[in-house]
Amino acid sequence: MKKLLFTVFAVVGFSAISVANNHVEVEKLKVESVVLANCMQDQAAAFDECMSNGCGYWESYFFGAGAWGTCMRG
Amino acid sequence: MINRLIAIVTFFIVFNSFAQIQNGKIEYGVSIEMIEGFKGGILEKSYTETMNNAKYLSFTLLFDKENTAFYSNEALGLGNQDVFMSKVSAGYMNEVYQNKDFSLCVVNGFGNYLLKTDAVKDWVLENETKEIEGFLCYKATSTKKVNNGKGNFVFPVIAWYCPKIPVSFGPNGYGNLPGLILELQVRNVVYGVKKIDLNLSKPPVIGKPKDYPIINQEELDEKIMTVYKNRNSTNGFIKPENKL
């Protein structure tokens, strides 16, 4: 009886840990995709702000790239 | 009579030796002011860093009678990564080779090219003068026009040139004035001379640009936009060299 109970608890325990881990992975992926999308938005916003203030394409591109890099570093 | 003759000959010898400047090496620093439209915006912080790091930049202009090369020196105290945006904001892309009619700037991002820019032809020579490093300089003004799809912008360009150094060169491809430009302001960026060496004991080796295809500003802008539009969410900043 004790062996059976131990086995049941062990299976339930491992399953719970496994589900929890999967949940964490999904959460991580969600967070990452949001960050990436926002970083592109940051890049576009920086690019546009530079252009709107009279920067050339060269300068705007690199300020956009800088904003993307800053965002990616968090 | 003989004394007067000697004085006149001596004057001409001294005058000629001073006037006949064969070559030189000029060091410039740069300062960058905040752009009003960036204040309170998303670029204020990064542009402030750009401005602060500009003081670590220095540039060298080597020239002889016909040609010149302008390039950035190693930034002391900071890595290249830290001063990169300061160079970008200073309008410096890479080394610039210049003759009387045009300049060629090496472009290593977005493919390897030489950006050809015609010499400024619409300088307005003013009477205003100021002394820079012991040289009397005259003011000349022009404008820089930027058409970037968001609008047409016109920014002031102010050059202080020195007729006593009779070469028509200056920082970052600017020139075509009756004397070397010792100070140059383009919008909010000022290149200022830090050191002047004339008639070097060893003539400077100016070199030549690599044999890259020559493009104009419009063509370069198109290439930049192509790379920018092709960015994606997993790599927002695609290294230009990898893309083209």
Interface residues (C-beta under 8 A of the other chain):
Chain A: S33 L36 A37 C39 M40 D42 Q43 A45 A46 F47 D48 E49 C50 M51 S52 N53 G54 C55 G56 Y57 W58 E59 S60 Y61 F62 F63 G64 A65 G66 A67 W68 G69 T70 M72
Chain B: I35 G37 F38 G41 I42 L43 S46 Y47 F84 M85 V88 S89 G91 M93 V146 N148 G149 K150 G151 F153 F155 R187 L220 D221 I224 M225 V227 Y228 R231 N232 S233 T234 G236 F237
